[in-house]
Amino acid sequence: MENCNRPEQGNVLLDHARRTITEKLGREIDLETTASLEEKLQDSCYDKHSGTFVTLTLNGQLRGCIGNMNATQNLRDGVRQNAISAAFHDPRFNPLTAAELDKVHIEISILTDPRPLDYSGGDDLVRKLRPNVDGVIISKGPKRATFLPQVWKQLPRPDDFLSRLCMKAGLPARTWQAEALDVQTYQVISFEEEP
């Protein structure tokens, strides 16, 4: 089964996410366009199971981002579910409104399987991370968080990146320096709508 990594395949997933949100908002959908999209979604690459994230931005600011790390769903179903969750169920934001729909920008990330990262201490962890390449998952007991590789654009310094990730997990910012965390890394293929 081929990977969905070609731009035209990414555009199909982006159209799928936008149509899903549009339908959920009760907006009318063009039947001919929908039929064409459904036909394209039958490509076997969308049957591949992979973790996915859907990120929404509005005027360059985050407006919703929800995903799943584990490959429990195929791309078709994962993008559908995460588009709905990012638009309407991200606890950090109010549900997306119909007025915002035309201005919102959609990005989809398809994740590789996370792999454990062995390291000894904070300095070694910083050395082993690859900014702009690695997405990072940290966990300690029940506390867990991830940043997609795209977050490196806002937090290019590894120490800032790790401190903010610890805070996202509900841990003190410098936990990564003082304590052993379970760390996993992954990479993404991402697609985003034209501005």
N, C-alpha and C positions, 0 to 999 in steps of 0.2 A: 504494500500500500504506500503510495507516494505521500510525501509531506505537502501540506498546503503552504508553500513558501513563495509562490509566484505572486507578483502584484495583482494580477487579475483575480486570483483566488482570495487574496486579502480583501479586495474590493467587494467580492460577493459576501464575505463575512461582515464587512462594514455595513453593506446594504441590509443584510439580515438583522443586524443589531438595531439599525435605525428604524426599519419597518416594525420590528418587535415593539419598540418604545412608542412608535406612532400608533400602532394598534391599541396598545394598553391605554393610551391617552384618549382613545375613542375617535381619533381622526379617521377620515375616509381614506381608503387605500385604493390605488388604481389596480383593477383586477388583472389587466394585461401585464403590468410590471410585476405583480405578485406571481403570476403564473410563470413568467420568465425566470424570476428569482428562484422559485421552487424547483424548476427544472435544473438550474445551475447547482443548487444545493444537493442534487443527487450524485454529484461527482464523488467517487469513493474516497478522495482525500479527506472529506468532511466526516467520514466514519471513524477516522483515527481518534483514539482516546488520548487526551492531553489536558493538562491544567490550562486554564484560560483566565484572563482578567479583562474586564471592560472598564475603561477609564473615560470619564466625561469631564470636559473642561468648558468653562464659559468665560469669555474675555481673558483667556490665558490663566485663569484660576481653576483649581480643582473643584469639580461640582459633584463628583461621585466616583468611587472606584471600588469595585467588588470583584472577587474572583475565587478560584479554587486552585490549590496547589497540586492536588492529586488528580490522576488521570482516570476519574470515575465516570466521566461522560464523554461522548464523542464531541467533536468541535461544534457541530450544528446545535446540539442541545446545550452545551456549556455556554456558548456565546448568547443563546436566547435567554437562559436563566440569569446569567451575569449582567446582561443588558438591563433586564427588568430590575434586578437587585441594585445595580449602580444608580439607576434613574429614580427608583422609588423606595429603596430600603436601606440605603447607606445611613447609619445612625448619626453621622456627623452633619447631615444636611436634610432640609425639608424635601419632600418629593418634588421631582421635576414637574414644571407646569407646561401646559400647551404653549404658552407665550415664549418659554425658553427653548422649546424644541428646535426651532429653526436656527437658533444662535449657538446651540451646543455643538461641541466638536467631539467626535468619537475616536478612540484609539483601542485597538484590540491587541493583546499580547498572548502568544501561544508559548507555553513554557516547556523546557526540557525537564526530564525527571530530576528532582533535587538530589544532590550527592553530599554526603558528609564531608566537612572540611576539618582535617586534623591540624591542630595548631597548639603551640605551647606559649601561652601568655599573650597579652594585648599587642605587644610590638610585633610578634610573629603573625598574629591575625591580620594586622594592618598590612604587613608585607605580602601576605598570600592573597588578599582580595584584589580583584582586577576592576578598578573603576570603569564605569560605562560598559562593562561586559557582564559582570556577575550581579544577579539578583541574590539577596541574602535573606535567609530565614534564621532567626535566633529563637531559642527556647530555653526556659529554665522552669522545671516543674510544669505547672499548668499554664504558665505565661509564655506567649508565643506571638511573634510578629514577623512580617516580611516587608521589604522594599523591593520593588521591581528595579531592574537596571536603569530605567529612565530617571529614577530619583537622584542618581548621581549628578544629573544636570543642575539640580537645585542644591545638592550637598556634595560638592566635588572632593572635599577633604575627608579621607576615611574616618578620622576620629569624630568629626561632626556627624557623618553618616551613621556610624555605629551608636553614638550617643543618642541621636534622635530615634533610632530603631529600638534601642532599649526603652526609651520613654514610651514609644508606641506600644511596647509589650507590657507596660505598667511596671517597669523596673527603674531603679535609679539610673540616671544618664551614664554614669561611668562604670556600670556593672561589667561591661566588656573588658575593662582594664583590671578589675579586682577579682573577678570570679570566673570559673570555667562555665561557659555556655555551650549548649549544643548548637553548632553552626552548620548550616547546609547552604550550598550555592546552586544556582541554576542559571540558564541563559534563556533569552526569549527571541522569538521572531515577532516583530511588531508591525502593525499596519495602522495608518491613521488617515482620516479624511483629509482631502485638500482643504486648505484654509479658505 
